[in-house]
């Protein structure tokens, strides 16, 4: 089977300082964490009252396609049940 992303949900994991999302390979779930540094820079003093968490989730949404491509490539190299995607994985 191939990795798919049928569920668009994602969440911010404060402990890991990353956005978490789930992929599926058949009946198996695969957890992915995207470090916030991979999502680009965020100015904590940005106007509009947007929280850091909201900004990270919005950045993830804007980059979803390339993030899922990077997740699929990581999964194709080595099949595990959990991955952390870093900024270097998008270069």
C-alpha positions in Angstrom: 0.0 0.0 0.0 1.0 3.6 -0.3 0.9 6.4 2.2 -2.2 8.6 2.1 -3.5 11.5 4.0 -7.3 11.1 4.1 -7.8 13.1 7.3 -6.8 16.8 7.0 -6.6 17.3 10.8 -3.5 18.6 12.4 -2.6 19.8 15.8 0.1 21.8 17.5 2.3 19.8 20.0 3.7 22.3 22.5 6.1 19.8 24.0 7.7 18.9 20.6 7.3 22.4 19.3 5.9 20.9 16.1 2.7 20.4 14.1 1.4 16.8 14.2 -0.5 15.1 11.5 -1.4 11.5 10.6 -0.8 9.5 7.4 -2.3 6.0 6.7 -0.8 3.0 5.0 -3.7 0.7 4.7 -4.9 0.1 8.2 -1.7 1.4 9.8 -1.4 5.0 11.2 1.8 6.9 10.8 2.4 10.0 12.9 4.4 12.9 11.5 5.7 15.9 13.4 6.8 19.0 11.4 9.2 21.2 13.5 8.1 24.8 13.5 11.4 25.9 12.1 10.5 24.0 8.9 7.4 26.1 8.6 9.3 29.3 8.2 9.9 32.2 10.5 7.2 33.6 12.8 7.4 36.9 14.5 5.9 36.6 18.0 5.1 40.3 17.9 3.1 40.1 14.7 0.0 42.3 14.7 -3.6 41.1 14.6 -3.4 39.1 17.8 -2.6 35.8 16.1 -1.1 33.3 18.5 2.0 31.4 17.7 0.0 28.2 17.6 -2.5 29.6 15.1 0.3 31.0 13.0 2.1 27.6 12.9 -1.1 25.8 11.9 -1.8 28.3 9.2 1.7 27.9 7.9 1.2 24.2 7.8 -2.1 24.5 5.9 -0.4 26.8 3.3 2.5 24.3 2.9 0.4 21.1 3.2 1.2 19.7 -0.2 4.9 20.0 0.1 4.8 18.7 3.7 2.9 15.6 2.6 5.3 15.1 -0.3 8.3 15.2 2.2 6.4 12.9 4.5 5.8 10.4 1.7 9.5 10.5 0.7 10.6 9.9 4.3 8.2 7.0 4.6 9.3 5.5 1.3 13.0 5.5 2.5 12.2 3.8 5.8 8.9 2.6 7.0 8.3 3.5 10.7 5.3 4.5 12.7 6.6 8.0 13.6 8.7 10.7 11.9 9.9 14.2 12.7 10.3 16.4 9.6 12.9 19.1 10.0 13.8 22.2 7.8 16.6 20.2 6.2 14.1 17.7 4.8 12.6 20.4 2.6 15.8 21.6 0.9 
